[in-house]
């Protein structure tokens, strides 16, 4: 897919809580087509300690409204500066970057989308995309506590939502892989994005039951389009760039001990 | 309109803006963003004799005004380049240099010999300054006898433009530069990255898998400028300056210090079109100051 460098306009900056915010961006021109799993590289202005762009997963892309959503967790100076942008400001983005998830041929496939923390971001877009294509999906979302459980009403538009929190403040107490849903229901395909230990636990669950599984990685990167070679992950085909060969990988390709 | 053409040895570049090895892939990665044939010379990602997987992740750490990398020359080897990448880039209408690396003198020679046979590659950048590999790399660039040997041996088998990329991690950059010139290099490029490191205070662990890595970006520009200026006083062959160039003004400073051309590196990651902005800015500067040629400013810092 052709990549663009665009100045996009901030249409909305919705602060969900002190850790998470959603930027809704638009343009006077038609936004380039984007697929679930893909990401953007945002330039952060006026943050002296932020040198590189920030790679952020596409949270939602609305073709009709010409809107791009980015769900961002404030982790450092760069994301904090981004959280301060005002409606009407412009942000410079490189997009769309990376690959996408694979979609099973059978429309009756039982699909499970597992998100953890800010890894919820691509799962919303994937769920909406699958829904549009006529697939049904279940969402299994986990976080440390209720404060991490964002955009649940959005998710509910596209499927059943099951939740876990480590402190039990919402849904079942524990990790996503301990949720009772996994005992009750069979799945044909699992997609996941979240902290690496969570994705590895999900991958292990899928692997042991012979369920196809794709994970979306978020390695540190400098460029986002395959030239710095910093974001590699170890695969059966050697070190591959997460930004161009990923961020979505089938677990059979990764050298995870699962 | 000022004349932007410069010569590196016998080779003429349409303009003095080059892209630095390891920051511009094989060029085609940037084709979506602009017409890459407008670049004076593209230096492709470092190539070795055999496939190299590079270092383990994590390979990158952001620093104030820069970044550390520890990629470790990941590439598929020269034969893969010749078979799969060269056909894709050989018709790009500008100069393309191959950045040549080796763990031993013999490896440098073998890669250089193979590149010598490629019609559309008018030059190589001999990398004796990579700080991220265990064997070879920077080891050749921090010792005068080692630098002399590798340049001498490669010169014997390589007949086109031979540019040698120097390491800043030395006591005297001018000594190495003189040695490299004496052994027949056509031009010198500097600086490669400065050896550095970063620690995560919370986890008490290094930020890079290799502990140390190469620092690049605006943080190193004053060091690079100083070294370009010092080397310019000592050698007659053209100098290609690099190190933290983010805009045309930075590039102009390198010309004033004595560089005949510049390479844009880390800035490509942040603004993929930066090399074109630098090119336009240089042109604008020359026109504004009523200079006819880029040569009117090279090495003209007045003290």
Interface residues (C-beta under 8 A of the other chain):
Chain A: X2 X3 X4 X5 X43 X48 X49 X50 X51 X52 X53 X94 X219 X220 X221 X222 X223 X225 X226 X227 X228 X229 X230 X231 X232 X233 X234 X238 X239
Chain B: X22 X23 X24 X25 X29 X30 X32 X33 X45 X51 X53 X54 X56 X57 X58 X59 X60 X61 X62 X63 X64 X65 X66 X67 X69 X71 X74 X217 X266 X268 X269 X270 X271 X272 X273
